């Protein structure tokens, strides 16, 4: 195991949780609302990939060959449950439209996607915390002590 920057992981997960709370409690009616939805979705995707990469690097898991492979590794290493793999892979598929095809985003589909998968995504931080606790053997995985 290399160094696992638990503080950076914790900050990222807190930010991601805040985004999910906002996604859950906001309705999207205007252009500004939809632009905010795009940004929150993009940040949540990047946070998922960043935390995944930090876990992979910190615990010397195999090197990912793609964004989707990050999810494969997290499932293979039992960081996230296999039952949730499909939702995370579908999440990653939204990255390309959000980053490259932003002129043609289907906002209703994006909104619906998060509504359908929010109950899965809210557990991401729990799975990361549980894995850190199991691997590092500390009562609170989010300390560097």
N, CA, C and O atoms as a GROMACS GRO file, in nm:
protein
  580
    1UNK      N    1   0.084  -0.118   0.000
    1UNK     CA    2   0.000   0.000   0.000
    1UNK      C    3   0.089   0.124   0.000
    1UNK      O    4   0.183   0.135   0.079
    2UNK      N    5   0.058   0.216  -0.089
    2UNK     CA    6   0.118   0.348  -0.087
    2UNK      C    7   0.037   0.436   0.006
    2UNK      O    8  -0.051   0.387   0.077
    3UNK      N    9   0.068   0.563   0.007
    3UNK     CA   10  -0.006   0.658   0.090
    3UNK      C   11  -0.148   0.676   0.037
    3UNK      O   12  -0.168   0.699  -0.082
    4UNK      N   13  -0.244   0.667   0.126
    4UNK     CA   14  -0.384   0.693   0.092
    4UNK      C   15  -0.419   0.828   0.154
    4UNK      O   16  -0.424   0.842   0.276
    5UNK      N   17  -0.443   0.927   0.070
    5UNK     CA   18  -0.475   1.061   0.119
    5UNK      C   19  -0.621   1.064   0.165
    5UNK      O   20  -0.711   1.106   0.092
    6UNK      N   21  -0.641   1.018   0.288
    6UNK     CA   22  -0.776   1.005   0.341
    6UNK      C   23  -0.846   1.140   0.354
    6UNK      O   24  -0.968   1.148   0.337
    7UNK      N   25  -0.771   1.243   0.383
    7UNK     CA   26  -0.831   1.376   0.396
    7UNK      C   27  -0.886   1.424   0.262
    7UNK      O   28  -0.996   1.479   0.256
    8UNK      N   29  -0.811   1.405   0.156
    8UNK     CA   30  -0.858   1.445   0.023
    8UNK      C   31  -0.979   1.361  -0.018
    8UNK      O   32  -1.074   1.414  -0.076
    9UNK      N   33  -0.974   1.233   0.010
    9UNK     CA   34  -1.089   1.146  -0.019
    9UNK      C   35  -1.211   1.195   0.059
    9UNK      O   36  -1.320   1.205   0.004
   10UNK      N   37  -1.192   1.224   0.187
   10UNK     CA   38  -1.303   1.270   0.272
   10UNK      C   39  -1.363   1.399   0.217
   10UNK      O   40  -1.485   1.411   0.206
   11UNK      N   41  -1.278   1.496   0.184
   11UNK     CA   42  -1.328   1.624   0.130
   11UNK      C   43  -1.406   1.602   0.000
   11UNK      O   44  -1.511   1.663  -0.020
   12UNK      N   45  -1.355   1.517  -0.085
   12UNK     CA   46  -1.423   1.489  -0.212
   12UNK      C   47  -1.557   1.423  -0.187
   12UNK      O   48  -1.656   1.460  -0.251
   13UNK      N   49  -1.562   1.327  -0.097
   13UNK     CA   50  -1.688   1.257  -0.068
   13UNK      C   51  -1.791   1.350  -0.005
   13UNK      O   52  -1.910   1.340  -0.035
   14UNK      N   53  -1.748   1.439   0.082
   14UNK     CA   54  -1.840   1.536   0.142
   14UNK      C   55  -1.898   1.625   0.033
   14UNK      O   56  -2.018   1.652   0.032
   15UNK      N   57  -1.814   1.671  -0.057
   15UNK     CA   58  -1.859   1.756  -0.167
   15UNK      C   59  -1.958   1.680  -0.256
   15UNK      O   60  -2.060   1.735  -0.297
   16UNK      N   61  -1.928   1.554  -0.285
   16UNK     CA   62  -2.017   1.471  -0.367
   16UNK      C   63  -2.152   1.450  -0.298
   16UNK      O   64  -2.256   1.453  -0.364
   17UNK      N   65  -2.150   1.429  -0.168
   17UNK     CA   66  -2.274   1.411  -0.093
   17UNK      C   67  -2.358   1.537  -0.098
   17UNK      O   68  -2.480   1.530  -0.112
   18UNK      N   69  -2.294   1.652  -0.087
   18UNK     CA   70  -2.364   1.780  -0.097
   18UNK      C   71  -2.429   1.795  -0.236
   18UNK      O   72  -2.542   1.843  -0.247
   19UNK      N   73  -2.358   1.755  -0.338
   19UNK     CA   74  -2.413   1.761  -0.474
   19UNK      C   75  -2.537   1.672  -0.485
   19UNK      O   76  -2.638   1.712  -0.541
   20UNK      N   77  -2.528   1.551  -0.430
   20UNK     CA   78  -2.644   1.460  -0.436
   20UNK      C   79  -2.763   1.518  -0.361
   20UNK      O   80  -2.877   1.505  -0.406
   21UNK      N   81  -2.738   1.581  -0.247
   21UNK     CA   82  -2.848   1.645  -0.172
   21UNK      C   83  -2.914   1.754  -0.256
   21UNK      O   84  -3.036   1.766  -0.258
   22UNK      N   85  -2.832   1.832  -0.325
   22UNK     CA   86  -2.886   1.937  -0.411
   22UNK      C   87  -2.964   1.878  -0.527
   22UNK      O   88  -3.073   1.925  -0.560
   23UNK      N   89  -2.909   1.775  -0.589
   23UNK     CA   90  -2.979   1.708  -0.700
   23UNK      C   91  -3.114   1.654  -0.655
   23UNK      O   92  -3.213   1.663  -0.728
   24UNK      N   93  -3.117   1.599  -0.536
   24UNK     CA   94  -3.240   1.539  -0.483
   24UNK      C   95  -3.347   1.645  -0.456
   24UNK      O   96  -3.466   1.620  -0.475
   25UNK      N   97  -3.305   1.761  -0.411
   25UNK     CA   98  -3.399   1.862  -0.361
   25UNK      C   99  -3.428   1.976  -0.458
   25UNK      O  100  -3.493   2.073  -0.420
   26UNK      N  101  -3.380   1.966  -0.578
   26UNK     CA  102  -3.398   2.077  -0.673
   26UNK      C  103  -3.485   2.032  -0.790
   26UNK      O  104  -3.478   1.917  -0.834
   27UNK      N  105  -3.567   2.122  -0.838
   27UNK     CA  106  -3.643   2.094  -0.961
   27UNK      C  107  -3.583   2.178  -1.074
   27UNK      O  108  -3.531   2.287  -1.051
   28UNK      N  109  -3.591   2.125  -1.193
   28UNK     CA  110  -3.523   2.186  -1.307
   28UNK      C  111  -3.626   2.237  -1.406
   28UNK      O  112  -3.699   2.160  -1.468
   29UNK      N  113  -3.630   2.370  -1.419
   29UNK     CA  114  -3.731   2.433  -1.504
   29UNK      C  115  -3.671   2.530  -1.605
   29UNK      O  116  -3.724   2.546  -1.715
   30UNK      N  117  -3.563   2.595  -1.568
   30UNK     CA  118  -3.507   2.700  -1.654
   30UNK      C  119  -3.373   2.656  -1.713
   30UNK      O  120  -3.317   2.553  -1.675
   31UNK      N  121  -3.325   2.735  -1.805
   31UNK     CA  122  -3.194   2.708  -1.866
   31UNK      C  123  -3.085   2.708  -1.759
   31UNK      O  124  -2.995   2.624  -1.762
   32UNK      N  125  -3.092   2.801  -1.666
   32UNK     CA  126  -2.994   2.807  -1.556
   32UNK      C  127  -3.001   2.679  -1.473
   32UNK      O  128  -2.898   2.625  -1.434
   33UNK      N  129  -3.121   2.630  -1.446
   33UNK     CA  130  -3.138   2.505  -1.371
   33UNK      C  131  -3.069   2.390  -1.443
   33UNK      O  132  -2.999   2.310  -1.382
   34UNK      N  133  -3.090   2.382  -1.574
   34UNK     CA  134  -3.031   2.272  -1.651
   34UNK      C  135  -2.879   2.285  -1.661
   34UNK      O  136  -2.809   2.184  -1.662
   35UNK      N  137  -2.830   2.406  -1.670
   35UNK     CA  138  -2.684   2.424  -1.668
   35UNK      C  139  -2.626   2.383  -1.533
   35UNK      O  140  -2.518   2.324  -1.527
   36UNK      N  141  -2.698   2.413  -1.426
   36UNK     CA  142  -2.655   2.370  -1.292
   36UNK      C  143  -2.658   2.217  -1.283
   36UNK      O  144  -2.568   2.157  -1.224
   37UNK      N  145  -2.761   2.156  -1.339
   37UNK     CA  146  -2.770   2.009  -1.341
   37UNK      C  147  -2.649   1.950  -1.413
   37UNK      O  148  -2.588   1.855  -1.364
   38UNK      N  149  -2.614   2.006  -1.528
   38UNK     CA  150  -2.498   1.958  -1.603
   38UNK      C  151  -2.371   1.966  -1.518
   38UNK      O  152  -2.294   1.871  -1.511
   39UNK      N  153  -2.352   2.080  -1.454
   39UNK     CA  154  -2.231   2.099  -1.374
   39UNK      C  155  -2.227   2.003  -1.255
   39UNK      O  156  -2.123   1.944  -1.227
   40UNK      N  157  -2.338   1.988  -1.186
   40UNK     CA  158  -2.341   1.896  -1.072
   40UNK      C  159  -2.315   1.753  -1.117
   40UNK      O  160  -2.241   1.679  -1.052
   41UNK      N  161  -2.376   1.713  -1.228
   41UNK     CA  162  -2.354   1.578  -1.281
   41UNK      C  163  -2.208   1.558  -1.316
   41UNK      O  164  -2.148   1.456  -1.283
   42UNK      N  165  -2.150   1.656  -1.383
   42UNK     CA  166  -2.009   1.646  -1.422
   42UNK      C  167  -1.918   1.637  -1.300
   42UNK      O  168  -1.828   1.553  -1.296
   43UNK      N  169  -1.941   1.722  -1.201
   43UNK     CA  170  -1.859   1.718  -1.080
   43UNK      C  171  -1.875   1.585  -1.008
   43UNK      O  172  -1.777   1.530  -0.957
   44UNK      N  173  -1.997   1.532  -1.003
   44UNK     CA  174  -2.017   1.404  -0.936
   44UNK      C  175  -1.941   1.292  -1.010
   44UNK      O  176  -1.881   1.206  -0.947
   45UNK      N  177  -1.945   1.295  -1.141
   45UNK     CA  178  -1.871   1.195  -1.220
   45UNK      C  179  -1.721   1.208  -1.193
   45UNK      O  180  -1.654   1.108  -1.165
   46UNK      N  181  -1.669   1.330  -1.200
   46UNK     CA  182  -1.526   1.350  -1.177
   46UNK      C  183  -1.487   1.310  -1.035
   46UNK      O  184  -1.380   1.252  -1.014
   47UNK      N  185  -1.571   1.339  -0.938
   47UNK     CA  186  -1.544   1.297  -0.801
   47UNK      C  187  -1.538   1.147  -0.788
   47UNK      O  188  -1.452   1.093  -0.719
   48UNK      N  189  -1.630   1.078  -0.853
   48UNK     CA  190  -1.631   0.932  -0.851
   48UNK      C  191  -1.502   0.878  -0.910
   48UNK      O  192  -1.440   0.787  -0.853
   49UNK      N  193  -1.461   0.933  -1.023
   49UNK     CA  194  -1.337   0.888  -1.087
   49UNK      C  195  -1.214   0.924  -1.003
   49UNK      O  196  -1.122   0.844  -0.991
   50UNK      N  197  -1.213   1.044  -0.944
   50UNK     CA  198  -1.100   1.085  -0.861
   50UNK      C  199  -1.085   0.996  -0.739
   50UNK      O  200  -0.975   0.949  -0.709
   51UNK      N  201  -1.194   0.973  -0.669
   51UNK     CA  202  -1.188   0.886  -0.550
   51UNK      C  203  -1.149   0.744  -0.592
   51UNK      O  204  -1.067   0.680  -0.526
   52UNK      N  205  -1.207   0.697  -0.701
   52UNK     CA  206  -1.170   0.564  -0.751
   52UNK      C  207  -1.022   0.554  -0.780
   52UNK      O  208  -0.958   0.457  -0.741
   53UNK      N  209  -0.967   0.654  -0.847
   53UNK     CA  210  -0.823   0.654  -0.877
   53UNK      C  211  -0.738   0.662  -0.751
   53UNK      O  212  -0.634   0.597  -0.742
   54UNK      N  213  -0.781   0.742  -0.653
   54UNK     CA  214  -0.706   0.750  -0.527
   54UNK      C  215  -0.705   0.616  -0.455
   54UNK      O  216  -0.603   0.576  -0.398
   55UNK      N  217  -0.818   0.546  -0.458
   55UNK     CA  218  -0.824   0.413  -0.396
   55UNK      C  219  -0.735   0.315  -0.471
   55UNK      O  220  -0.659   0.239  -0.410
   56UNK      N  221  -0.744   0.317  -0.603
   56UNK     CA  222  -0.664   0.226  -0.686
   56UNK      C  223  -0.515   0.251  -0.665
   56UNK      O  224  -0.439   0.156  -0.647
   57UNK      N  225  -0.474   0.377  -0.666
   57UNK     CA  226  -0.332   0.411  -0.646
   57UNK      C  227  -0.288   0.378  -0.504
   57UNK      O  228  -0.181   0.320  -0.484
   58UNK      N  229  -0.369   0.415  -0.406
   58UNK     CA  230  -0.331   0.398  -0.267
   58UNK      C  231  -0.319   0.253  -0.224
   58UNK      O  232  -0.235   0.220  -0.140
   59UNK      N  233  -0.400   0.168  -0.281
   59UNK     CA  234  -0.399   0.027  -0.243
   59UNK      C  235  -0.333  -0.061  -0.350
   59UNK      O  236  -0.346  -0.183  -0.348
   60UNK      N  237  -0.263   0.004  -0.442
   60UNK     CA  238  -0.186  -0.065  -0.546
   60UNK      C  239  -0.270  -0.171  -0.616
   60UNK      O  240  -0.229  -0.287  -0.627
   61UNK      N  241  -0.385  -0.130  -0.663
   61UNK     CA  242  -0.470  -0.217  -0.743
   61UNK      C  243  -0.421  -0.207  -0.887
   61UNK      O  244  -0.337  -0.122  -0.917
   62UNK      N  245  -0.471  -0.289  -0.975
   62UNK     CA  246  -0.424  -0.286  -1.114
   62UNK      C  247  -0.455  -0.151  -1.179
   62UNK      O  248  -0.551  -0.083  -1.141
   63UNK      N  249  -0.375  -0.115  -1.276
   63UNK     CA  250  -0.392   0.014  -1.343
   63UNK      C  251  -0.514   0.012  -1.434
   63UNK      O  252  -0.532  -0.082  -1.512
   64UNK      N  253  -0.598   0.114  -1.424
   64UNK     CA  254  -0.715   0.121  -1.512
   64UNK      C  255  -0.676   0.163  -1.653
   64UNK      O  256  -0.584   0.243  -1.672
   65UNK      N  257  -0.746   0.108  -1.751
   65UNK     CA  258  -0.722   0.143  -1.889
   65UNK      C  259  -0.822   0.242  -1.943
   65UNK      O  260  -0.806   0.294  -2.053
   66UNK      N  261  -0.926   0.269  -1.866
   66UNK     CA  262  -1.032   0.360  -1.910
   66UNK      C  263  -1.110   0.405  -1.787
   66UNK      O  264  -1.090   0.356  -1.676
   67UNK      N  265  -1.200   0.500  -1.809
   67UNK     CA  266  -1.286   0.542  -1.699
   67UNK      C  267  -1.373   0.426  -1.651
   67UNK      O  268  -1.389   0.405  -1.531
   68UNK      N  269  -1.428   0.350  -1.744
   68UNK     CA  270  -1.512   0.236  -1.708
   68UNK      C  271  -1.432   0.132  -1.630
   68UNK      O  272  -1.484   0.066  -1.540
   69UNK      N  273  -1.305   0.119  -1.664
   69UNK     CA  274  -1.219   0.023  -1.595
   69UNK      C  275  -1.199   0.060  -1.448
   69UNK      O  276  -1.178  -0.028  -1.365
   70UNK      N  277  -1.206   0.189  -1.416
   70UNK     CA  278  -1.198   0.230  -1.276
   70UNK      C  279  -1.312   0.164  -1.198
   70UNK      O  280  -1.292   0.114  -1.087
   71UNK      N  281  -1.431   0.164  -1.256
   71UNK     CA  282  -1.546   0.100  -1.191
   71UNK      C  283  -1.524  -0.050  -1.182
   71UNK      O  284  -1.552  -0.110  -1.079
   72UNK      N  285  -1.474  -0.111  -1.290
   72UNK     CA  286  -1.446  -0.255  -1.288
   72UNK      C  287  -1.352  -0.291  -1.174
   72UNK      O  288  -1.375  -0.389  -1.102
   73UNK      N  289  -1.248  -0.212  -1.156
   73UNK     CA  290  -1.150  -0.240  -1.050
   73UNK      C  291  -1.214  -0.223  -0.913
   73UNK      O  292  -1.192  -0.306  -0.824
   74UNK      N  293  -1.294  -0.119  -0.893
   74UNK     CA  294  -1.360  -0.099  -0.764
   74UNK      C  295  -1.454  -0.215  -0.732
   74UNK      O  296  -1.468  -0.253  -0.616
   75UNK      N  297  -1.517  -0.271  -0.834
   75UNK     CA  298  -1.604  -0.388  -0.814
   75UNK      C  299  -1.518  -0.511  -0.787
   75UNK      O  300  -1.545  -0.586  -0.693
   76UNK      N  301  -1.416  -0.534  -0.870
   76UNK     CA  302  -1.329  -0.651  -0.854
   76UNK      C  303  -1.263  -0.654  -0.716
   76UNK      O  304  -1.246  -0.761  -0.657
   77UNK      N  305  -1.227  -0.538  -0.665
   77UNK     CA  306  -1.159  -0.528  -0.535
   77UNK      C  307  -1.259  -0.518  -0.419
   77UNK      O  308  -1.220  -0.500  -0.304
   78UNK      N  309  -1.386  -0.528  -0.453
   78UNK     CA  310  -1.494  -0.527  -0.354
   78UNK      C  311  -1.503  -0.395  -0.275
   78UNK      O  312  -1.536  -0.394  -0.157
   79UNK      N  313  -1.472  -0.286  -0.345
   79UNK     CA  314  -1.491  -0.154  -0.286
   79UNK      C  315  -1.638  -0.116  -0.298
   79UNK      O  316  -1.698  -0.068  -0.202
   80UNK      N  317  -1.696  -0.138  -0.415
   80UNK     CA  318  -1.840  -0.117  -0.434
   80UNK      C  319  -1.902  -0.250  -0.475
   80UNK      O  320  -1.836  -0.332  -0.538
   81UNK      N  321  -2.028  -0.272  -0.439
   81UNK     CA  322  -2.092  -0.401  -0.468
   81UNK      C  323  -2.120  -0.420  -0.617
   81UNK      O  324  -2.150  -0.324  -0.689
   82UNK      N  325  -2.110  -0.543  -0.661
   82UNK     CA  326  -2.133  -0.576  -0.801
   82UNK      C  327  -2.274  -0.536  -0.846
   82UNK      O  328  -2.295  -0.505  -0.962
   83UNK      N  329  -2.369  -0.538  -0.753
   83UNK     CA  330  -2.507  -0.501  -0.786
   83UNK      C  331  -2.519  -0.355  -0.830
   83UNK      O  332  -2.615  -0.318  -0.897
   84UNK      N  333  -2.423  -0.273  -0.792
   84UNK     CA  334  -2.428  -0.131  -0.826
   84UNK      C  335  -2.340  -0.095  -0.945
   84UNK      O  336  -2.336   0.021  -0.988
   85UNK      N  337  -2.270  -0.193  -0.999
   85UNK     CA  338  -2.178  -0.170  -1.110
   85UNK      C  339  -2.245  -0.103  -1.229
   85UNK      O  340  -2.190  -0.009  -1.286
   86UNK      N  341  -2.362  -0.150  -1.267
   86UNK     CA  342  -2.432  -0.096  -1.383
   86UNK      C  343  -2.464   0.051  -1.369
   86UNK      O  344  -2.450   0.127  -1.465
   87UNK      N  345  -2.506   0.093  -1.251
   87UNK     CA  346  -2.538   0.234  -1.229
   87UNK      C  347  -2.413   0.322  -1.241
   87UNK      O  348  -2.419   0.430  -1.300
   88UNK      N  349  -2.301   0.275  -1.188
   88UNK     CA  350  -2.178   0.353  -1.196
   88UNK      C  351  -2.123   0.356  -1.338
   88UNK      O  352  -2.069   0.458  -1.382
   89UNK      N  353  -2.136   0.247  -1.410
   89UNK     CA  354  -2.091   0.248  -1.550
   89UNK      C  355  -2.180   0.338  -1.634
   89UNK      O  356  -2.131   0.407  -1.724
   90UNK      N  357  -2.309   0.338  -1.607
   90UNK     CA  358  -2.400   0.429  -1.678
   90UNK      C  359  -2.367   0.574  -1.643
   90UNK      O  360  -2.375   0.662  -1.729
   91UNK      N  361  -2.329   0.600  -1.518
   91UNK     CA  362  -2.287   0.734  -1.477
   91UNK      C  363  -2.168   0.780  -1.561
   91UNK      O  364  -2.167   0.892  -1.612
   92UNK      N  365  -2.069   0.694  -1.574
   92UNK     CA  366  -1.947   0.729  -1.647
   92UNK      C  367  -1.979   0.760  -1.793
   92UNK      O  368  -1.913   0.844  -1.855
   93UNK      N  369  -2.079   0.692  -1.849
   93UNK     CA  370  -2.116   0.717  -1.989
   93UNK      C  371  -2.168   0.860  -2.010
   93UNK      O  372  -2.165   0.910  -2.123
   94UNK      N  373  -2.215   0.924  -1.905
   94UNK     CA  374  -2.261   1.062  -1.916
   94UNK      C  375  -2.145   1.161  -1.929
   94UNK      O  376  -2.167   1.276  -1.968
   95UNK      N  377  -2.024   1.118  -1.898
   95UNK     CA  378  -1.910   1.211  -1.900
   95UNK      C  379  -1.887   1.270  -2.039
   95UNK      O  380  -1.873   1.391  -2.053
   96UNK      N  381  -1.884   1.186  -2.141
   96UNK     CA  382  -1.855   1.234  -2.276
   96UNK      C  383  -1.958   1.338  -2.323
   96UNK      O  384  -1.917   1.445  -2.370
   97UNK      N  385  -2.087   1.312  -2.311
   97UNK     CA  386  -2.181   1.417  -2.352
   97UNK      C  387  -2.165   1.547  -2.271
   97UNK      O  388  -2.176   1.656  -2.327
   98UNK      N  389  -2.139   1.534  -2.142
   98UNK     CA  390  -2.126   1.654  -2.059
   98UNK      C  391  -2.002   1.735  -2.093
   98UNK      O  392  -2.003   1.858  -2.085
   99UNK      N  393  -1.895   1.668  -2.130
   99UNK     CA  394  -1.768   1.736  -2.156
   99UNK      C  395  -1.753   1.775  -2.303
   99UNK      O  396  -1.702   1.883  -2.333
  100UNK      N  397  -1.795   1.688  -2.393
  100UNK     CA  398  -1.768   1.710  -2.536
  100UNK      C  399  -1.891   1.744  -2.619
  100UNK      O  400  -1.880   1.819  -2.716
  101UNK      N  401  -2.005   1.691  -2.584
  101UNK     CA  402  -2.126   1.711  -2.664
  101UNK      C  403  -2.228   1.797  -2.589
  101UNK      O  404  -2.348   1.774  -2.598
  102UNK      N  405  -2.178   1.895  -2.517
  102UNK     CA  406  -2.262   1.977  -2.428
  102UNK      C  407  -2.370   2.056  -2.499
  102UNK      O  408  -2.465   2.102  -2.436
  103UNK      N  409  -2.358   2.073  -2.631
  103UNK     CA  410  -2.460   2.148  -2.704
  103UNK      C  411  -2.589   2.068  -2.720
  103UNK      O  412  -2.695   2.124  -2.747
  104UNK      N  413  -2.580   1.937  -2.703
  104UNK     CA  414  -2.696   1.851  -2.731
  104UNK      C  415  -2.737   1.766  -2.612
  104UNK      O  416  -2.795   1.658  -2.630
  105UNK      N  417  -2.709   1.810  -2.492
  105UNK     CA  418  -2.745   1.734  -2.372
  105UNK      C  419  -2.897   1.718  -2.364
  105UNK      O  420  -2.972   1.814  -2.381
  106UNK      N  421  -2.940   1.596  -2.338
  106UNK     CA  422  -3.081   1.569  -2.312
  106UNK      C  423  -3.103   1.585  -2.161
  106UNK      O  424  -3.083   1.491  -2.084
  107UNK      N  425  -3.142   1.704  -2.120
  107UNK     CA  426  -3.154   1.736  -1.978
  107UNK      C  427  -3.257   1.651  -1.906
  107UNK      O  428  -3.236   1.611  -1.791
  108UNK      N  429  -3.366   1.623  -1.972
  108UNK     CA  430  -3.470   1.539  -1.909
  108UNK      C  431  -3.415   1.400  -1.880
  108UNK      O  432  -3.441   1.343  -1.774
  109UNK      N  433  -3.338   1.344  -1.974
  109UNK     CA  434  -3.278   1.212  -1.952
  109UNK      C  435  -3.175   1.215  -1.840
  109UNK      O  436  -3.168   1.123  -1.759
  110UNK      N  437  -3.096   1.321  -1.836
  110UNK     CA  438  -2.996   1.334  -1.730
  110UNK      C  439  -3.063   1.346  -1.594
  110UNK      O  440  -3.022   1.282  -1.497
  111UNK      N  441  -3.166   1.428  -1.587
  111UNK     CA  442  -3.242   1.444  -1.463
  111UNK      C  443  -3.303   1.311  -1.420
  111UNK      O  444  -3.295   1.273  -1.304
  112UNK      N  445  -3.364   1.240  -1.513
  112UNK     CA  446  -3.426   1.110  -1.485
  112UNK      C  447  -3.322   1.008  -1.439
  112UNK      O  448  -3.347   0.930  -1.348
  113UNK      N  449  -3.206   1.009  -1.504
  113UNK     CA  450  -3.098   0.917  -1.466
  113UNK      C  451  -3.061   0.934  -1.319
  113UNK      O  452  -3.049   0.836  -1.246
  114UNK      N  453  -3.043   1.057  -1.277
  114UNK     CA  454  -3.006   1.079  -1.137
  114UNK      C  455  -3.121   1.044  -1.042
  114UNK      O  456  -3.097   0.990  -0.935
  115UNK      N  457  -3.243   1.074  -1.080
  115UNK     CA  458  -3.358   1.035  -0.996
  115UNK      C  459  -3.361   0.884  -0.977
  115UNK      O  460  -3.386   0.836  -0.866
  116UNK      N  461  -3.336   0.810  -1.083
  116UNK     CA  462  -3.342   0.663  -1.077
  116UNK      C  463  -3.225   0.602  -1.001
  116UNK      O  464  -3.239   0.492  -0.948
  117UNK      N  465  -3.112   0.670  -0.994
  117UNK     CA  466  -2.992   0.611  -0.935
  117UNK      C  467  -2.943   0.680  -0.808
  117UNK      O  468  -2.842   0.639  -0.751
  118UNK      N  469  -3.012   0.782  -0.764
  118UNK     CA  470  -2.970   0.856  -0.646
  118UNK      C  471  -2.954   0.765  -0.524
  118UNK      O  472  -2.860   0.782  -0.446
  119UNK      N  473  -3.045   0.671  -0.508
  119UNK     CA  474  -3.039   0.582  -0.392
  119UNK      C  475  -2.919   0.488  -0.395
  119UNK      O  476  -2.883   0.431  -0.293
  120UNK      N  477  -2.859   0.471  -0.510
  120UNK     CA  478  -2.734   0.395  -0.521
  120UNK      C  479  -2.616   0.488  -0.491
  120UNK      O  480  -2.528   0.455  -0.411
  121UNK      N  481  -2.615   0.604  -0.556
  121UNK     CA  482  -2.501   0.695  -0.545
  121UNK      C  483  -2.482   0.748  -0.404
  121UNK      O  484  -2.369   0.780  -0.366
  122UNK      N  485  -2.588   0.760  -0.326
  122UNK     CA  486  -2.573   0.812  -0.189
  122UNK      C  487  -2.490   0.719  -0.101
  122UNK      O  488  -2.441   0.760   0.004
  123UNK      N  489  -2.473   0.594  -0.143
  123UNK     CA  490  -2.395   0.498  -0.064
  123UNK      C  491  -2.249   0.492  -0.103
  123UNK      O  492  -2.171   0.420  -0.040
  124UNK      N  493  -2.209   0.565  -0.207
  124UNK     CA  494  -2.070   0.561  -0.253
  124UNK      C  495  -1.973   0.591  -0.139
  124UNK      O  496  -1.876   0.518  -0.119
  125UNK      N  497  -1.999   0.698  -0.065
  125UNK     CA  498  -1.908   0.733   0.044
  125UNK      C  499  -1.907   0.626   0.153
  125UNK      O  500  -1.804   0.602   0.216
  126UNK      N  501  -2.021   0.560   0.176
  126UNK     CA  502  -2.026   0.452   0.274
  126UNK      C  503  -1.936   0.336   0.233
  126UNK      O  504  -1.864   0.279   0.315
  127UNK      N  505  -1.941   0.301   0.104
  127UNK     CA  506  -1.859   0.189   0.055
  127UNK      C  507  -1.710   0.223   0.065
  127UNK      O  508  -1.629   0.138   0.103
  128UNK      N  509  -1.675   0.346   0.032
  128UNK     CA  510  -1.535   0.388   0.040
  128UNK      C  511  -1.489   0.386   0.186
  128UNK      O  512  -1.382   0.335   0.216
  129UNK      N  513  -1.569   0.442   0.275
  129UNK     CA  514  -1.535   0.445   0.417
  129UNK      C  515  -1.520   0.304   0.472
  129UNK      O  516  -1.425   0.275   0.546
  130UNK      N  517  -1.612   0.216   0.437
  130UNK     CA  518  -1.605   0.077   0.485
  130UNK      C  519  -1.478   0.009   0.437
  130UNK      O  520  -1.411  -0.061   0.514
  131UNK      N  521  -1.444   0.028   0.310
  131UNK     CA  522  -1.322  -0.033   0.256
  131UNK      C  523  -1.198   0.021   0.329
  131UNK      O  524  -1.109  -0.055   0.366
  132UNK      N  525  -1.194   0.152   0.349
  132UNK     CA  526  -1.080   0.211   0.419
  132UNK      C  527  -1.069   0.157   0.561
  132UNK      O  528  -0.960   0.126   0.608
  133UNK      N  529  -1.182   0.147   0.629
  133UNK     CA  530  -1.180   0.094   0.766
  133UNK      C  531  -1.129  -0.050   0.768
  133UNK      O  532  -1.047  -0.086   0.852
  134UNK      N  533  -1.177  -0.132   0.675
  134UNK     CA  534  -1.135  -0.272   0.670
  134UNK      C  535  -0.987  -0.286   0.636
  134UNK      O  536  -0.917  -0.368   0.695
  135UNK      N  537  -0.939  -0.205   0.542
  135UNK     CA  538  -0.801  -0.218   0.497
  135UNK      C  539  -0.700  -0.150   0.589
  135UNK      O  540  -0.588  -0.198   0.605
  136UNK      N  541  -0.740  -0.039   0.648
  136UNK     CA  542  -0.648   0.036   0.732
  136UNK      C  543  -0.662   0.003   0.879
  136UNK      O  544  -0.575   0.035   0.960
  137UNK      N  545  -0.773  -0.062   0.914
  137UNK     CA  546  -0.793  -0.107   1.051
  137UNK      C  547  -0.804   0.005   1.153
  137UNK      O  548  -0.754  -0.008   1.265
  138UNK      N  549  -0.867   0.113   1.116
  138UNK     CA  550  -0.886   0.223   1.211
  138UNK      C  551  -1.034   0.245   1.232
  138UNK      O  552  -1.116   0.215   1.145
  139UNK      N  553  -1.067   0.299   1.348
  139UNK     CA  554  -1.208   0.322   1.380
  139UNK      C  555  -1.269   0.427   1.288
  139UNK      O  556  -1.385   0.415   1.247
  140UNK      N  557  -1.192   0.529   1.256
  140UNK     CA  558  -1.241   0.632   1.163
  140UNK      C  559  -1.142   0.640   1.048
  140UNK      O  560  -1.030   0.689   1.064
  141UNK      N  561  -1.184   0.593   0.934
  141UNK     CA  562  -1.094   0.589   0.818
  141UNK      C  563  -1.055   0.727   0.769
  141UNK      O  564  -0.961   0.740   0.691
  142UNK      N  565  -1.126   0.831   0.813
  142UNK     CA  566  -1.096   0.964   0.763
  142UNK      C  567  -1.008   1.044   0.857
  142UNK      O  568  -1.030   1.163   0.879
  143UNK      N  569  -0.907   0.978   0.911
  143UNK     CA  570  -0.801   1.048   0.981
  143UNK      C  571  -0.670   0.994   0.927
  143UNK      O  572  -0.663   0.879   0.883
  144UNK      N  573  -0.569   1.073   0.931
  144UNK     CA  574  -0.438   1.029   0.883
  144UNK      C  575  -0.349   0.987   1.000
  144UNK      O  576  -0.226   0.987   0.987
  145UNK      N  577  -0.409   0.953   1.111
  145UNK     CA  578  -0.333   0.915   1.230
  145UNK      C  579  -0.333   0.766   1.247
  145UNK      O  580  -0.273   0.714   1.342
   0.00000   0.00000   0.00000
